[in-house]
Amino acid sequence: MLLIEDNAGDALLVGQAIGECPEPVNLHIARDGEQALQILGEPDYKPDLIILDLNIPKLSGYAVLASYPARKSTPVVVFSASQNESDVDRAYSLGAREFIHKPMDLDDYKTVVAGMVQKWTGHNNTETLPW
């Protein structure tokens, strides 16, 4: 799984939620769009899910979506604080499979991340989460 997120706090929360999965999840983190495309360009790297923030440095989340050629085979879930409907429409038009607004509540945040993992990778973690 690849998380493309520049906010250290958000990356930590996603990592904590993923750490609750009963099956191991191999999480890679890219802190900006250039790093994300570099990781995705590695021939042996095939993530089962990409979680993408839109507002990242160097190359935006939109640029990553537009540049990533295998986006149809690997689900990309945009995980953003944006409430702008045009952001949602643009993300879908560039190949995102889902757009999820980042919750403000800590427990909701972890629950949403756990749901993403379960839905898109098949890791069933709903029974082991403490919330």
N, C-alpha and C positions, 0 to 999 in steps of 0.2 A: 504494500500500500504506500502511496506517496501523498504526503501532506504538503501543500504549497502554501506557506503561511509565514509572514514576517513578524507577527506579534508573538513574542516569547511566551506570554501568558496564555494565549489561545493554543499555541503548540503544546504547552504543558498540559492543559485541560484535555485536549484531544488524546495525548499520550496516556493520560490517566484513565480515560474512558476505555481506550483500546486495551490497556493493560488488564482490564477486567474480563476480557474474553477468555473463555475456557480453553480455546485453541490458540496457540501462539500466532500473533500477527506481526509480520516483519514490516516495521514502519520506517520509511525514509522521510526526511524533512528537507525541503528546499526553502530557503529564506527569501528568494526572489525569482522572477520569471526566467532570467538567464540561467540560473542554477537549475531550475526545474527542467528546462529544455535540454540542458547538458545531461542531466540524469536520465531523462526520457530517451535521449539519443543513444545511450549505451546499448549495444546490440543484445546483451544478455539480460537486460532489465525489462521485465514484463509485469508491471503492477496489476493487481486484481481490482484496484480502485484508486482513483485520484480525487482527493478532496482539495478544492481550489478556492482560495480567497481572491477576490477581484482586485483589491487595492494592495498590490505588492510592488516593491521597487524594481527598477531596471526595465522589466517588461511587465505590462499589466496582465491581469488574469485573462482579459480578452485576447491579448496577443498570444498568450500560451494556448488558449483554446484554438485560435486560428492557425497556429503553427504546428500543433501536435497532430501528425498525420494518422496516428492509430486511434484517434479518439472514438471512432465508431466501435472498436473492439474492446476498449477499456472504458468502463463507465467513469465519467467525470461529474462529480457533484460539486456545484458551486455552493460554498458555505460562506455567507457574507452578511455583514451588518446592514447592507443596503436595503431599504424599503422601497426603492424606486422601481416602478413597474417596467420602465424602459431598460433597466439593468437586467431584469428577469427575462424580458423578451430577447434582448441581445445575446444573453448567455445561451438560451435555448437555440437561437438561430445559428450559433457557432458550434453547436454539438453537445452542450451540456445535457446530461440525462435528467438532472434534478437541480432545483435551486432551493436552498434551505436558508432561512433567515437565522442568524445566530441569536439564540435566546440570551436574555440578560441574567436570568436566574441560573445559578451554578448547577443545581440538580437537573433542571431542564436541559441545560447545555450538554451535560454528560449523557442524559437519556437520548437526546437527539443524535449525538455522535454514535452511541451504541446502536441505535436504530439504523443509521446509515451503514454501519459495518455489517449488521445482520442482513439488511435488505440486499446490499450489493455484493457481498462476498460470501454469504451463507454461514458466516460465523455466528452461531446462536449464543448470544451472551445475555439474554433477558433474564435467565434464571439465576445468574451469579452476581448481578449488579446489586449493590447494597441499598439502592434507593428504589 
